[in-house]
Every structure is written in structure tokens, then in C-alpha cells.
Amino acid sequence: MILSDENIIMLMASLAFVVLCLLSMGILIYIRKKRYQRSVIKKIQATDDDWSAIENHNESLDISGANKSKNFFLNILSMIGLKTNPNRSGEEADIKIKFLRAGLRGKNIPTIFWGVKFLLAIGLPVSFIISAFLFFPDMKNQAVLWIAIFLSLLGLYLPDLWLKLKTSKRKDKITKGFPDALDLLVVCVEAGMGLDGAINRVGKELELNQPELSEEFNALNLELRAGKARPTALKNLAKRTDIDDVNSLVTVLLQTDRFGTSVAKALRVFSDSFRTARYQRAEEAAAKMATKLLFPLAVCIFPAMFVVILGPICITIYRVMINPS
């Protein structure tokens, strides 16, 4: 049987259609498989990085009629953040931990943050362009364009800079208050309290002097009451604070829980070693102080001293050379 040209073209088109259908099915199967793997990974990660207990507690504190206008404005920012950045829902653990380290808790915090970035990136250049046309009509269009682009980039970067500064400031406060919290924890455990009760007691005692550290201990207590295992809750505490001293304390508590040793003795040994390490860090900072003072001395103080000391002498020598008589 001899195939005509039209039959060959139809056969090739049919084969191409079949191959395209098979390729599309393969791509769909591959995408579904990847989505299933991602969902499984998220479920596995959710057992360790689920912050719902903390977020729900903070949201319950904010449900009041006094802040309706504030909540309405925050909801608008959250909607803007979802519309402008739909690929990031704010449910990922790595996104949440960045805001938790800054002390920002709540399910809508990431979307509000992205909404603020969008408003600043749009609002700053638009406000500048309007003010430039109203108050500086002689300004060149090219200069207005470049300044507007700079303000737009600045609006995108300012929230990130604010978040970094807030996180750094909060870490410094937690670091300064950690020695007092450790001493209180040692006293409570040695007095016969359990570790969970001691953590709850220390969190209440530090509410006035160290509110940031008290908030972290209260969050740890909330996770324990929500049913999380103690090792998981302690690891979450270390992730939220991201401080070496807190990580060391969590490691000690995890080791005592794993090997069944005395918590009071382990905390006493850790407290003594921590106090020694604090003294060593203070001595190291004092030893570096002389080196750090060299630059301000050489740039700011020595020139002024030279002017005060050598200035009158130079003036006198100049006058003598000008008028030797």
C-alpha cells in the first residue's frame, strides 16, 4: 500500500499530537509528584517549626474593640502584601523565624511587611514627583527621574534595614538579661521546682526588667502547654533567639533530658562556666579598648592638642620672621 503525501502528513501530525500528549502527561505527573514531595516536607517540618501556639496567643491578645482602626489599616496592608507578593504566603518557617527574632508575632506579619515595602516603594517616588512639580518646577526631568528611582529603591530597602536593626537591638537586650534569667533558673531548680515550672516562674519574674527575655520564656511555656515535646520547644527557643548563650543552655538541657542526669547540677555547672566566660569576654573587651581608642585619638584629639600647643608658638615665630626688629 502506497501512502500519499496527504496521508503521510496526517500520520506525522497524529504522531506529533500523541508525542505532545505523552510529554504533557509526563510533565503533569512530574509536577504533581514534586508538589506531593513538597507537601510532605512541609508536614514534616511543621512538627518542628510550627509557631501556631505563639501566633494564636498573640492574636487573642489583640482582639479588642479599642484598636479597630489600627486593625483595619493592618488588614489593608496585609491584603496589599498578598496581592503584590502572591508567591510567598508567609507560612514558610524560614520567613516566620525572621520576624520572630525581631519580636514580631502573628500570622499576618509577613504580608503586612511586604505591604509596607510596596507602599514605600510607590509612595516615596510619587510624593517626590508631585512635590517636585509643585515646588521645584525648574528641576530637570532627568534629575527627577533618577531621584524617584533612588527613592523607590530606598523604600524597598528601608523595611529590611528596620527589621535588621530591631532584631539586633532585641538580641542585645536578651543577651544582657540572660545572666539574671540563668541565676533565677538555677535557684528555682535547686529549690525543687521542675524545669517547666521553673521556666514559667522565671518568665513571670522577668516581665518588668527584661520583657524580651520574659516573652521568649512565656512562648516556650506556651509551646509546652500546647503539647509540644520539651526538646522541640527548647530547639524552637534557640531558633527564635539566635544567641550563642541561649543555644548553649538549650544544649545542656537537651543533654540532661537525654541522659537522665540532674538538671540542677547541670545548670549549676553551666552557670559557673558561663560566669567565667563573661569575665573573660569583659577582660577581652577591656584589652581591645586601647587599640580602638587609637583612631579617635589620632583623628580628633591630637590635631586639636597640636593646634592649642603649637599654635601660639607658630604665630610668634611668624611675627618674629616678618618683623625681626
Buried (B, 14 or more C-beta within 10 A) or exposed (E): EEEEEEEEEEEEEEEEEEEEEEEEEEEEEEEEEEEEEEEEEEEEEEEBBBBEBBBBBBEEEEEEEEEEEEBEEBBEBBBBBBEBBEEEEBEBBEBBBBBBBBBBBBBBBBBBBBBBBBBBBBBBBEEBBEEBEEEEEEEEEEEBEEBBEEBBEBBBEBBEEEBEEBBEEBBEBBBEBBBBBBBBBBBBBBEEBEBBEBBBBBBEBBEEEBBBBBBBBBBBBBBBEBEBEBBBBBBBBBBBBBBEBBBBBBBBBBEBBEEEEEBBEBBBEBBEEBEEEEEEEEEEEEEEEEEEEEEEEEEEEEEEEEEEEEEEEEEEEEEEEEEEE
